[in-house]
Amino acid sequence: MSDPSPEELRARYWPRLTEELAGLRTSSSETSADRKPVELDQSSVGRLSRMDALQQQAMAAAQDARRQGRIRAIAAALERLEEDDFGWCEDCGEFIGEARLDLDPCLTRCVSCAR
């Protein structure tokens, strides 16, 4: 079986990647309030409530950091699609394989090189 053409790869993965990217960006903007600094006013909020708010803010910030990492990975995959460089292992130059790309289109290494 021959490797798919850049046009076939673009048709297969572009919609999926752009949809995921839009969802991540929306989610990031919708949760921006969760990452705002916590007000430390002792007269209005108790110590345990402040600690809980700080923990929630830290978890929201960590989640957004992971989300931003995925956004960067998707943007790089879309750029590779535009440059007809998508789907090829960055180490050995072989085709990564559609089954592997179906799992995660942002992958840049074949199974052998990923080990």
MOPAC internal coordinates of N, CA, C and O (Angstrom, degrees):
PM7 1SCF
backbone

  N    0.0000 0     0.00 0     0.00 0    0    0    0
  C    1.4558 1     0.00 0     0.00 0    1    0    0
  C    1.5277 1   108.83 1     0.00 0    2    1    0
  O    1.2310 1   120.51 1   -45.53 1    3    2    1
  N    1.3154 1   116.63 1   134.47 1    3    2    1
  C    1.4640 1   120.60 1  -177.72 1    5    3    2
  C    1.5220 1   110.65 1   -84.84 1    6    5    3
  O    1.2310 1   121.68 1   -21.92 1    7    6    5
  N    1.3163 1   114.39 1   158.08 1    7    6    5
  C    1.4670 1   120.40 1   178.30 1    9    7    6
  C    1.5212 1   109.42 1   -69.89 1   10    9    7
  O    1.2310 1   119.97 1   -33.60 1   11   10    9
  N    1.3267 1   117.67 1   146.40 1   11   10    9
  C    1.4695 1   120.03 1   179.53 1   13   11   10
  C    1.5250 1   111.29 1   -68.59 1   14   13   11
  O    1.2310 1   120.99 1   -26.59 1   15   14   13
  N    1.3061 1   115.72 1   153.41 1   15   14   13
  C    1.4614 1   121.18 1   179.01 1   17   15   14
  C    1.5333 1   109.36 1   -76.16 1   18   17   15
  O    1.2310 1   120.31 1   -18.19 1   19   18   17
  N    1.3245 1   117.01 1   161.81 1   19   18   17
  C    1.4718 1   120.12 1   176.48 1   21   19   18
  C    1.5323 1   112.10 1   -56.96 1   22   21   19
  O    1.2310 1   120.26 1   144.72 1   23   22   21
  N    1.3249 1   117.10 1   -35.28 1   23   22   21
  C    1.4644 1   120.41 1   179.18 1   25   23   22
  C    1.5275 1   111.33 1   -66.53 1   26   25   23
  O    1.2310 1   120.76 1   139.25 1   27   26   25
  N    1.3383 1   116.15 1   -40.75 1   27   26   25
  C    1.4648 1   120.19 1   178.06 1   29   27   26
  C    1.5250 1   111.02 1   -65.00 1   30   29   27
  O    1.2310 1   120.82 1   138.50 1   31   30   29
  N    1.3207 1   116.03 1   -41.50 1   31   30   29
  C    1.4676 1   119.94 1   178.76 1   33   31   30
  C    1.5272 1   110.26 1   -64.95 1   34   33   31
  O    1.2310 1   120.70 1   137.18 1   35   34   33
  N    1.3184 1   116.27 1   -42.82 1   35   34   33
  C    1.4600 1   120.50 1   179.23 1   37   35   34
  C    1.5284 1   110.60 1   -61.38 1   38   37   35
  O    1.2310 1   120.47 1   134.59 1   39   38   37
  N    1.3130 1   116.71 1   -45.41 1   39   38   37
  C    1.4685 1   120.53 1  -179.90 1   41   39   38
  C    1.5252 1   111.89 1   -64.16 1   42   41   39
  O    1.2310 1   120.78 1   147.20 1   43   42   41
  N    1.3072 1   116.10 1   -32.80 1   43   42   41
  C    1.4655 1   120.03 1  -176.73 1   45   43   42
  C    1.5264 1   112.73 1   -80.97 1   46   45   43
  O    1.2310 1   120.24 1   138.93 1   47   46   45
  N    1.3306 1   117.15 1   -41.07 1   47   46   45
  C    1.4722 1   119.85 1  -170.60 1   49   47   46
  C    1.5245 1   114.86 1  -105.02 1   50   49   47
  O    1.2310 1   119.07 1   156.20 1   51   50   49
  N    1.3235 1   119.38 1   -23.80 1   51   50   49
  C    1.4656 1   120.94 1  -177.72 1   53   51   50
  C    1.5317 1   111.90 1   -57.24 1   54   53   51
  O    1.2310 1   119.20 1   129.44 1   55   54   53
  N    1.3393 1   119.14 1   -50.56 1   55   54   53
  C    1.4775 1   118.74 1  -178.81 1   57   55   54
  C    1.5319 1   112.57 1   -60.46 1   58   57   55
  O    1.2310 1   120.70 1   138.64 1   59   58   57
  N    1.3073 1   116.26 1   -41.36 1   59   58   57
  C    1.4686 1   120.35 1  -179.18 1   61   59   58
  C    1.5275 1   110.94 1   -63.90 1   62   61   59
  O    1.2310 1   120.87 1   134.61 1   63   62   61
  N    1.3212 1   115.94 1   -45.39 1   63   62   61
  C    1.4690 1   119.71 1  -178.73 1   65   63   62
  C    1.5263 1   111.92 1   -67.03 1   66   65   63
  O    1.2310 1   120.29 1   136.57 1   67   66   65
  N    1.3194 1   117.06 1   -43.43 1   67   66   65
  C    1.4687 1   118.68 1  -179.14 1   69   67   66
  C    1.5261 1   111.47 1   -67.39 1   70   69   67
  O    1.2310 1   120.23 1   145.32 1   71   70   69
  N    1.3277 1   117.16 1   -34.68 1   71   70   69
  C    1.4717 1   120.09 1   177.09 1   73   71   70
  C    1.5257 1   111.02 1   -66.13 1   74   73   71
  O    1.2310 1   120.50 1   135.73 1   75   74   73
  N    1.3305 1   116.64 1   -44.27 1   75   74   73
  C    1.4624 1   119.85 1   178.63 1   77   75   74
  C    1.5281 1   110.72 1   -64.57 1   78   77   75
  O    1.2310 1   120.47 1   139.41 1   79   78   77
  N    1.3172 1   116.70 1   -40.59 1   79   78   77
  C    1.4645 1   120.85 1   179.27 1   81   79   78
  C    1.5238 1   111.09 1   -61.41 1   82   81   79
  O    1.2310 1   120.44 1   134.40 1   83   82   81
  N    1.3226 1   116.76 1   -45.60 1   83   82   81
  C    1.4668 1   120.41 1   178.75 1   85   83   82
  C    1.5226 1   111.11 1   -61.39 1   86   85   83
  O    1.2310 1   120.28 1   138.18 1   87   86   85
  N    1.3208 1   117.08 1   -41.82 1   87   86   85
  C    1.4618 1   120.82 1   179.05 1   89   87   86
  C    1.5191 1   112.54 1   -63.81 1   90   89   87
  O    1.2310 1   120.47 1   138.48 1   91   90   89
  N    1.3220 1   116.71 1   -41.52 1   91   90   89
  C    1.4649 1   120.68 1   178.84 1   93   91   90
  C    1.5234 1   111.32 1   -65.74 1   94   93   91
  O    1.2310 1   120.47 1   138.21 1   95   94   93
  N    1.3160 1   116.70 1   -41.79 1   95   94   93
  C    1.4688 1   119.81 1   179.24 1   97   95   94
  C    1.5264 1   110.94 1   -65.64 1   98   97   95
  O    1.2310 1   120.46 1   139.77 1   99   98   97
  N    1.3236 1   116.72 1   -40.23 1   99   98   97
  C    1.4618 1   120.57 1   177.42 1  101   99   98
  C    1.5193 1   110.28 1   -63.18 1  102  101   99
  O    1.2310 1   120.73 1   133.09 1  103  102  101
  N    1.3216 1   116.21 1   -46.91 1  103  102  101
  C    1.4636 1   120.94 1   179.92 1  105  103  102
  C    1.5237 1   111.36 1   -60.62 1  106  105  103
  O    1.2310 1   120.52 1   140.50 1  107  106  105
  N    1.3231 1   116.61 1   -39.50 1  107  106  105
  C    1.4577 1   120.13 1   179.29 1  109  107  106
  C    1.5223 1   111.47 1   -64.49 1  110  109  107
  O    1.2310 1   120.50 1   136.75 1  111  110  109
  N    1.3156 1   116.64 1   -43.25 1  111  110  109
  C    1.4617 1   118.79 1  -179.43 1  113  111  110
  C    1.5240 1   111.46 1   -71.08 1  114  113  111
  O    1.2310 1   120.17 1   145.66 1  115  114  113
  N    1.3242 1   117.28 1   -34.34 1  115  114  113
  C    1.4625 1   120.31 1  -179.91 1  117  115  114
  C    1.5307 1   112.55 1   -69.99 1  118  117  115
  O    1.2310 1   120.01 1   155.48 1  119  118  117
  N    1.3122 1   117.59 1   -24.52 1  119  118  117
  C    1.4653 1   120.51 1  -178.00 1  121  119  118
  C    1.5279 1   112.71 1  -104.74 1  122  121  119
  O    1.2310 1   120.05 1  -166.62 1  123  122  121
  N    1.3217 1   117.51 1    13.38 1  123  122  121
  C    1.4703 1   119.74 1  -177.89 1  125  123  122
  C    1.5289 1   111.71 1   -63.13 1  126  125  123
  O    1.2310 1   119.79 1   147.76 1  127  126  125
  N    1.3116 1   118.01 1   -32.24 1  127  126  125
  C    1.4672 1   120.18 1   179.44 1  129  127  126
  C    1.5268 1   111.67 1   -65.48 1  130  129  127
  O    1.2310 1   120.26 1   149.95 1  131  130  129
  N    1.3252 1   117.11 1   -30.05 1  131  130  129
  C    1.4637 1   121.11 1   179.76 1  133  131  130
  C    1.5223 1   112.22 1   -68.27 1  134  133  131
  O    1.2310 1   120.29 1   160.31 1  135  134  133
  N    1.3239 1   117.05 1   -19.69 1  135  134  133
  C    1.4620 1   121.32 1  -177.16 1  137  135  134
  C    1.5251 1   113.28 1   -99.66 1  138  137  135
  O    1.2310 1   120.30 1  -179.42 1  139  138  137
  N    1.3123 1   117.03 1     0.58 1  139  138  137
  C    1.4655 1   120.01 1  -179.66 1  141  139  138
  C    1.5276 1   109.82 1   -68.35 1  142  141  139
  O    1.2310 1   120.53 1   -26.15 1  143  142  141
  N    1.3360 1   116.60 1   153.85 1  143  142  141
  C    1.4629 1   119.64 1   178.29 1  145  143  142
  C    1.5303 1   111.75 1   -57.81 1  146  145  143
  O    1.2310 1   121.49 1   -35.68 1  147  146  145
  N    1.3099 1   114.76 1   144.32 1  147  146  145
  C    1.4608 1   121.44 1  -179.31 1  149  147  146
  C    1.5169 1   109.08 1   -84.40 1  150  149  147
  O    1.2310 1   121.06 1   -47.87 1  151  150  149
  N    1.3258 1   115.58 1   132.13 1  151  150  149
  C    1.4647 1   120.74 1   177.41 1  153  151  150
  C    1.5278 1   108.75 1   -74.50 1  154  153  151
  O    1.2310 1   120.63 1   -50.33 1  155  154  153
  N    1.3082 1   116.40 1   129.67 1  155  154  153
  C    1.4592 1   121.19 1  -176.85 1  157  155  154
  C    1.5189 1   111.41 1  -107.06 1  158  157  155
  O    1.2310 1   120.21 1  -127.35 1  159  158  157
  N    1.2847 1   117.20 1    52.65 1  159  158  157
  C    1.4610 1   123.18 1   179.64 1  161  159  158
  C    1.5303 1   108.93 1   -90.64 1  162  161  159
  O    1.2310 1   120.14 1   -73.89 1  163  162  161
  N    1.3404 1   117.34 1   106.11 1  163  162  161
  C    1.4576 1   121.73 1  -176.58 1  165  163  162
  C    1.5256 1   112.97 1   -67.22 1  166  165  163
  O    1.2310 1   120.11 1   157.42 1  167  166  165
  N    1.3105 1   117.39 1   -22.58 1  167  166  165
  C    1.4600 1   119.07 1  -178.13 1  169  167  166
  C    1.5336 1   111.99 1   -75.22 1  170  169  167
  O    1.2310 1   119.92 1   156.35 1  171  170  169
  N    1.3360 1   117.75 1   -23.65 1  171  170  169
  C    1.4631 1   119.14 1  -177.20 1  173  171  170
  C    1.5248 1   113.59 1  -107.85 1  174  173  171
  O    1.2310 1   119.84 1   159.04 1  175  174  173
  N    1.3254 1   117.92 1   -20.96 1  175  174  173
  C    1.4592 1   120.96 1  -176.94 1  177  175  174
  C    1.5181 1   109.46 1  -135.67 1  178  177  175
  O    1.2310 1   120.76 1   -42.82 1  179  178  177
  N    1.3195 1   116.15 1   137.18 1  179  178  177
  C    1.4607 1   120.67 1   179.42 1  181  179  178
  C    1.5205 1   112.22 1   -74.45 1  182  181  179
  O    1.2310 1   121.56 1   -12.47 1  183  182  181
  N    1.3271 1   114.62 1   167.53 1  183  182  181
  C    1.4573 1   121.44 1  -176.75 1  185  183  182
  C    1.5217 1   112.04 1   -61.01 1  186  185  183
  O    1.2310 1   119.61 1   134.71 1  187  186  185
  N    1.3138 1   118.35 1   -45.29 1  187  186  185
  C    1.4634 1   121.36 1  -179.26 1  189  187  186
  C    1.5253 1   111.35 1   -66.90 1  190  189  187
  O    1.2310 1   120.37 1   142.88 1  191  190  189
  N    1.3040 1   116.89 1   -37.12 1  191  190  189
  C    1.4628 1   120.04 1   177.48 1  193  191  190
  C    1.5169 1   110.79 1   -65.62 1  194  193  191
  O    1.2310 1   120.39 1   141.42 1  195  194  193
  N    1.3407 1   116.85 1   -38.58 1  195  194  193
  C    1.4608 1   120.09 1   177.27 1  197  195  194
  C    1.5238 1   110.79 1   -66.00 1  198  197  195
  O    1.2310 1   120.64 1   137.98 1  199  198  197
  N    1.3210 1   116.38 1   -42.02 1  199  198  197
  C    1.4627 1   120.11 1   178.80 1  201  199  198
  C    1.5303 1   110.38 1   -62.10 1  202  201  199
  O    1.2310 1   120.80 1   138.78 1  203  202  201
  N    1.3228 1   116.08 1   -41.22 1  203  202  201
  C    1.4585 1   120.35 1   177.87 1  205  203  202
  C    1.5293 1   110.47 1   -64.17 1  206  205  203
  O    1.2310 1   120.50 1   137.37 1  207  206  205
  N    1.3197 1   116.66 1   -42.63 1  207  206  205
  C    1.4633 1   120.67 1   179.29 1  209  207  206
  C    1.5239 1   110.91 1   -64.20 1  210  209  207
  O    1.2310 1   119.99 1   140.68 1  211  210  209
  N    1.3390 1   117.62 1   -39.32 1  211  210  209
  C    1.4625 1   121.36 1   177.81 1  213  211  210
  C    1.5330 1   111.12 1   -64.75 1  214  213  211
  O    1.2310 1   121.15 1   139.82 1  215  214  213
  N    1.3343 1   115.41 1   -40.18 1  215  214  213
  C    1.4552 1   119.46 1   178.69 1  217  215  214
  C    1.5344 1   110.73 1   -65.90 1  218  217  215
  O    1.2310 1   120.07 1   137.13 1  219  218  217
  N    1.3146 1   117.48 1   -42.87 1  219  218  217
  C    1.4622 1   121.69 1   178.63 1  221  219  218
  C    1.5330 1   110.77 1   -62.52 1  222  221  219
  O    1.2310 1   121.04 1   139.06 1  223  222  221
  N    1.3247 1   115.62 1   -40.94 1  223  222  221
  C    1.4642 1   119.85 1   179.20 1  225  223  222
  C    1.5305 1   110.42 1   -65.23 1  226  225  223
  O    1.2310 1   119.90 1   138.18 1  227  226  225
  N    1.3208 1   117.80 1   -41.82 1  227  226  225
  C    1.4663 1   121.29 1   179.54 1  229  227  226
  C    1.5273 1   110.76 1   -64.80 1  230  229  227
  O    1.2310 1   120.19 1   139.69 1  231  230  229
  N    1.3220 1   117.24 1   -40.31 1  231  230  229
  C    1.4630 1   120.50 1   178.43 1  233  231  230
  C    1.5265 1   110.76 1   -66.42 1  234  233  231
  O    1.2310 1   120.19 1   140.15 1  235  234  233
  N    1.3254 1   117.25 1   -39.85 1  235  234  233
  C    1.4655 1   120.79 1   178.14 1  237  235  234
  C    1.5237 1   110.85 1   -65.47 1  238  237  235
  O    1.2310 1   120.37 1   141.58 1  239  238  237
  N    1.3199 1   116.90 1   -38.42 1  239  238  237
  C    1.4669 1   120.78 1   178.64 1  241  239  238
  C    1.5287 1   110.55 1   -67.16 1  242  241  239
  O    1.2310 1   120.24 1   138.78 1  243  242  241
  N    1.3327 1   117.15 1   -41.22 1  243  242  241
  C    1.4647 1   120.45 1   178.42 1  245  243  242
  C    1.5268 1   111.05 1   -65.23 1  246  245  243
  O    1.2310 1   120.54 1   139.00 1  247  246  245
  N    1.3166 1   116.58 1   -41.00 1  247  246  245
  C    1.4588 1   120.49 1   178.26 1  249  247  246
  C    1.5298 1   110.23 1   -63.47 1  250  249  247
  O    1.2310 1   120.27 1   138.81 1  251  250  249
  N    1.3136 1   117.09 1   -41.19 1  251  250  249
  C    1.4610 1   119.30 1   179.37 1  253  251  250
  C    1.5238 1   111.10 1   -68.99 1  254  253  251
  O    1.2310 1   119.76 1   147.04 1  255  254  253
  N    1.3232 1   118.07 1   -32.96 1  255  254  253
  C    1.4671 1   120.25 1   176.72 1  257  255  254
  C    1.5329 1   109.96 1   -62.83 1  258  257  255
  O    1.2310 1   120.15 1   137.88 1  259  258  257
  N    1.3349 1   117.33 1   -42.12 1  259  258  257
  C    1.4622 1   120.69 1   176.09 1  261  259  258
  C    1.5304 1   110.29 1   -64.36 1  262  261  259
  O    1.2310 1   120.78 1   139.20 1  263  262  261
  N    1.3175 1   116.11 1   -40.80 1  263  262  261
  C    1.4604 1   121.16 1   179.03 1  265  263  262
  C    1.5326 1   110.41 1   -62.21 1  266  265  263
  O    1.2310 1   120.07 1   137.23 1  267  266  265
  N    1.3238 1   117.47 1   -42.77 1  267  266  265
  C    1.4661 1   121.36 1   179.57 1  269  267  266
  C    1.5322 1   111.06 1   -65.45 1  270  269  267
  O    1.2310 1   120.38 1   144.46 1  271  270  269
  N    1.3252 1   116.88 1   -35.54 1  271  270  269
  C    1.4627 1   120.49 1   175.80 1  273  271  270
  C    1.5207 1   111.25 1   -62.87 1  274  273  271
  O    1.2310 1   120.84 1   137.96 1  275  274  273
  N    1.3246 1   116.01 1   -42.04 1  275  274  273
  C    1.4655 1   120.13 1   178.48 1  277  275  274
  C    1.5305 1   110.35 1   -67.26 1  278  277  275
  O    1.2310 1   120.26 1   142.18 1  279  278  277
  N    1.3262 1   117.10 1   -37.82 1  279  278  277
  C    1.4674 1   120.76 1   177.44 1  281  279  278
  C    1.5298 1   109.99 1   -60.29 1  282  281  279
  O    1.2310 1   120.45 1   136.99 1  283  282  281
  N    1.3316 1   116.74 1   -43.01 1  283  282  281
  C    1.4710 1   120.11 1   178.59 1  285  283  282
  C    1.5341 1   111.09 1   -64.60 1  286  285  283
  O    1.2310 1   120.39 1   140.45 1  287  286  285
  N    1.3346 1   116.87 1   -39.55 1  287  286  285
  C    1.4674 1   120.86 1   179.30 1  289  287  286
  C    1.5292 1   110.66 1   -64.78 1  290  289  287
  O    1.2310 1   120.25 1   138.48 1  291  290  289
  N    1.3186 1   117.12 1   -41.52 1  291  290  289
  C    1.4646 1   120.85 1   179.03 1  293  291  290
  C    1.5216 1   110.31 1   -66.90 1  294  293  291
  O    1.2310 1   120.27 1   137.02 1  295  294  293
  N    1.3168 1   117.10 1   -42.98 1  295  294  293
  C    1.4745 1   120.28 1   178.54 1  297  295  294
  C    1.5221 1   110.34 1   -59.95 1  298  297  295
  O    1.2310 1   120.04 1   140.72 1  299  298  297
  N    1.3294 1   117.53 1   -39.28 1  299  298  297
  C    1.4645 1   120.75 1   178.31 1  301  299  298
  C    1.5270 1   110.84 1   -67.08 1  302  301  299
  O    1.2310 1   120.41 1   140.36 1  303  302  301
  N    1.3374 1   116.81 1   -39.64 1  303  302  301
  C    1.4709 1   120.47 1   178.29 1  305  303  302
  C    1.5275 1   110.33 1   -64.76 1  306  305  303
  O    1.2310 1   120.20 1   138.37 1  307  306  305
  N    1.3134 1   117.22 1   -41.63 1  307  306  305
  C    1.4634 1   120.33 1   178.01 1  309  307  306
  C    1.5307 1   110.99 1   -63.80 1  310  309  307
  O    1.2310 1   120.83 1   142.20 1  311  310  309
  N    1.3081 1   116.02 1   -37.80 1  311  310  309
  C    1.4701 1   119.68 1   177.59 1  313  311  310
  C    1.5281 1   110.14 1   -65.14 1  314  313  311
  O    1.2310 1   120.36 1   138.68 1  315  314  313
  N    1.3421 1   116.93 1   -41.32 1  315  314  313
  C    1.4658 1   119.87 1   177.16 1  317  315  314
  C    1.5260 1   110.77 1   -63.25 1  318  317  315
  O    1.2310 1   120.49 1   142.69 1  319  318  317
  N    1.3363 1   116.67 1   -37.31 1  319  318  317
  C    1.4686 1   119.91 1   177.05 1  321  319  318
  C    1.5289 1   110.99 1   -62.69 1  322  321  319
  O    1.2310 1   120.35 1   137.65 1  323  322  321
  N    1.3255 1   116.94 1   -42.35 1  323  322  321
  C    1.4645 1   121.07 1   179.29 1  325  323  322
  C    1.5197 1   112.03 1   -64.58 1  326  325  323
  O    1.2310 1   120.63 1   145.34 1  327  326  325
  N    1.3224 1   116.39 1   -34.66 1  327  326  325
  C    1.4667 1   121.51 1  -176.57 1  329  327  326
  C    1.5258 1   112.41 1   -91.59 1  330  329  327
  O    1.2310 1   119.96 1  -172.17 1  331  330  329
  N    1.3363 1   117.68 1     7.83 1  331  330  329
  C    1.4734 1   123.20 1  -178.43 1  333  331  330
  C    1.5254 1   111.84 1    57.70 1  334  333  331
  O    1.2310 1   120.58 1  -146.64 1  335  334  333
  N    1.3253 1   116.49 1    33.36 1  335  334  333
  C    1.4621 1   122.21 1   179.67 1  337  335  334
  C    1.5302 1   110.37 1  -114.69 1  338  337  335
  O    1.2310 1   120.25 1  -170.34 1  339  338  337
  N    1.3052 1   117.13 1     9.66 1  339  338  337
  C    1.4580 1   122.35 1  -175.44 1  341  339  338
  C    1.5233 1   110.69 1   -79.96 1  342  341  339
  O    1.2310 1   121.01 1   -40.89 1  343  342  341
  N    1.3345 1   115.68 1   139.11 1  343  342  341
  C    1.4586 1   121.26 1   173.37 1  345  343  342
  C    1.5126 1   114.83 1    92.38 1  346  345  343
  O    1.2310 1   120.06 1  -178.77 1  347  346  345
  N    1.3055 1   117.48 1     1.23 1  347  346  345
  C    1.4586 1   121.31 1  -178.70 1  349  347  346
  C    1.5243 1   109.48 1  -108.67 1  350  349  347
  O    1.2310 1   120.95 1   -43.85 1  351  350  349
  N    1.3084 1   115.79 1   136.15 1  351  350  349
  C    1.4696 1   121.80 1  -178.21 1  353  351  350
  C    1.5299 1   109.66 1   -63.06 1  354  353  351
  O    1.2310 1   121.23 1   -49.23 1  355  354  353
  N    1.3228 1   115.26 1   130.77 1  355  354  353
  C    1.4675 1   119.04 1  -179.19 1  357  355  354
  C    1.5235 1   112.08 1   -74.09 1  358  357  355
  O    1.2310 1   120.10 1   165.45 1  359  358  357
  N    1.3412 1   117.41 1   -14.55 1  359  358  357
  C    1.4635 1   119.73 1   179.72 1  361  359  358
  C    1.5318 1   112.38 1   -93.72 1  362  361  359
  O    1.2310 1   120.64 1   125.24 1  363  362  361
  N    1.3395 1   116.38 1   -54.76 1  363  362  361
  C    1.4672 1   119.36 1  -173.78 1  365  363  362
  C    1.5287 1   113.57 1  -102.65 1  366  365  363
  O    1.2310 1   119.84 1   165.94 1  367  366  365
  N    1.3374 1   117.90 1   -14.06 1  367  366  365
  C    1.4513 1   121.14 1   178.51 1  369  367  366
  C    1.5204 1   115.36 1    83.63 1  370  369  367
  O    1.2310 1   119.97 1  -178.98 1  371  370  369
  N    1.3294 1   117.66 1     1.02 1  371  370  369
  C    1.4646 1   121.27 1   178.54 1  373  371  370
  C    1.5298 1   110.02 1   -81.84 1  374  373  371
  O    1.2310 1   120.99 1   -20.59 1  375  374  373
  N    1.3378 1   115.71 1   159.41 1  375  374  373
  C    1.4590 1   120.01 1   177.98 1  377  375  374
  C    1.5212 1   109.20 1   -67.17 1  378  377  375
  O    1.2310 1   120.21 1   -46.04 1  379  378  377
  N    1.3142 1   117.20 1   133.96 1  379  378  377
  C    1.4638 1   122.60 1  -176.51 1  381  379  378
  C    1.5196 1   111.00 1   -66.79 1  382  381  379
  O    1.2310 1   119.95 1   141.28 1  383  382  381
  N    1.3064 1   117.70 1   -38.72 1  383  382  381
  C    1.4553 1   121.54 1  -179.58 1  385  383  382
  C    1.5213 1   110.74 1   111.04 1  386  385  383
  O    1.2310 1   121.33 1   -45.45 1  387  386  385
  N    1.3245 1   115.05 1   134.55 1  387  386  385
  C    1.4650 1   119.61 1  -176.44 1  389  387  386
  C    1.5214 1   112.44 1   -65.30 1  390  389  387
  O    1.2310 1   119.90 1   144.20 1  391  390  389
  N    1.3134 1   117.79 1   -35.80 1  391  390  389
  C    1.4725 1   119.44 1   179.98 1  393  391  390
  C    1.5258 1   110.29 1   -61.97 1  394  393  391
  O    1.2310 1   120.59 1   138.42 1  395  394  393
  N    1.3138 1   116.48 1   -41.58 1  395  394  393
  C    1.4793 1   120.62 1   178.71 1  397  395  394
  C    1.5202 1   110.71 1   -69.79 1  398  397  395
  O    1.2310 1   120.26 1   138.56 1  399  398  397
  N    1.3191 1   117.10 1   -41.44 1  399  398  397
  C    1.4624 1   120.15 1   178.61 1  401  399  398
  C    1.5295 1   111.63 1   -67.99 1  402  401  399
  O    1.2310 1   120.31 1   150.00 1  403  402  401
  N    1.3315 1   117.00 1   -30.00 1  403  402  401
  C    1.4635 1   119.65 1   175.87 1  405  403  402
  C    1.5248 1   111.09 1   -64.01 1  406  405  403
  O    1.2310 1   120.28 1   146.80 1  407  406  405
  N    1.3287 1   117.07 1   -33.20 1  407  406  405
  C    1.4634 1   120.54 1   177.00 1  409  407  406
  C    1.5173 1   110.98 1   -68.73 1  410  409  407
  O    1.2310 1   120.79 1   135.42 1  411  410  409
  N    1.3235 1   116.09 1   -44.58 1  411  410  409
  C    1.4652 1   121.03 1   178.76 1  413  411  410
  C    1.5256 1   109.10 1  -154.90 1  414  413  411
  O    1.2310 1   120.18 1   -75.53 1  415  414  413
  N    1.3309 1   117.27 1   104.47 1  415  414  413
  C    1.4621 1   120.14 1  -178.11 1  417  415  414
  C    1.5294 1   113.93 1   -67.43 1  418  417  415
  O    1.2310 1   119.82 1   174.08 1  419  418  417
  N    1.3102 1   117.94 1    -5.92 1  419  418  417
  C    1.4632 1   120.31 1  -179.74 1  421  419  418
  C    1.5349 1   112.56 1   -89.23 1  422  421  419
  O    1.2310 1   120.30 1   175.63 1  423  422  421
  N    1.3245 1   117.03 1    -4.37 1  423  422  421
  C    1.4600 1   119.91 1  -178.23 1  425  423  422
  C    1.5204 1   110.68 1   -64.60 1  426  425  423
  O    1.2310 1   121.14 1   -34.80 1  427  426  425
  N    1.3239 1   115.42 1   145.20 1  427  426  425
  C    1.4657 1   120.53 1  -177.52 1  429  427  426
  C    1.5205 1   112.56 1  -121.04 1  430  429  427
  O    1.2310 1   120.37 1  -177.34 1  431  430  429
  N    1.3333 1   116.89 1     2.66 1  431  430  429
  C    1.4737 1   120.08 1  -178.77 1  433  431  430
  C    1.5212 1   109.93 1  -132.18 1  434  433  431
  O    1.2310 1   121.34 1   -33.81 1  435  434  433
  N    1.3283 1   115.05 1   146.19 1  435  434  433
  C    1.4630 1   120.45 1   174.89 1  437  435  434
  C    1.5363 1   108.01 1   -73.54 1  438  437  435
  O    1.2310 1   120.74 1    -7.82 1  439  438  437
  N    1.3158 1   116.19 1   172.18 1  439  438  437
  C    1.4655 1   120.89 1  -178.25 1  441  439  438
  C    1.5267 1   110.80 1   -60.18 1  442  441  439
  O    1.2310 1   120.19 1   136.19 1  443  442  441
  N    1.3155 1   117.24 1   -43.81 1  443  442  441
  C    1.4611 1   120.70 1  -177.76 1  445  443  442
  C    1.5235 1   112.31 1   -61.64 1  446  445  443
  O    1.2310 1   120.72 1   134.59 1  447  446  445
  N    1.3177 1   116.23 1   -45.41 1  447  446  445
  C    1.4714 1   119.94 1  -178.21 1  449  447  446
  C    1.5293 1   111.81 1   -75.95 1  450  449  447
  O    1.2310 1   120.07 1   155.32 1  451  450  449
  N    1.3167 1   117.48 1   -24.68 1  451  450  449
  C    1.4606 1   119.99 1   179.81 1  453  451  450
  C    1.5164 1   112.03 1   -72.88 1  454  453  451
  O    1.2310 1   120.90 1   159.16 1  455  454  453
  N    1.3218 1   115.88 1   -20.84 1  455  454  453
  C    1.4805 1   119.12 1   178.94 1  457  455  454
  C    1.4610 1   108.46 1   -71.89 1  458  457  455
  O    1.2310 1   120.10 1   180.00 1  459  458  457

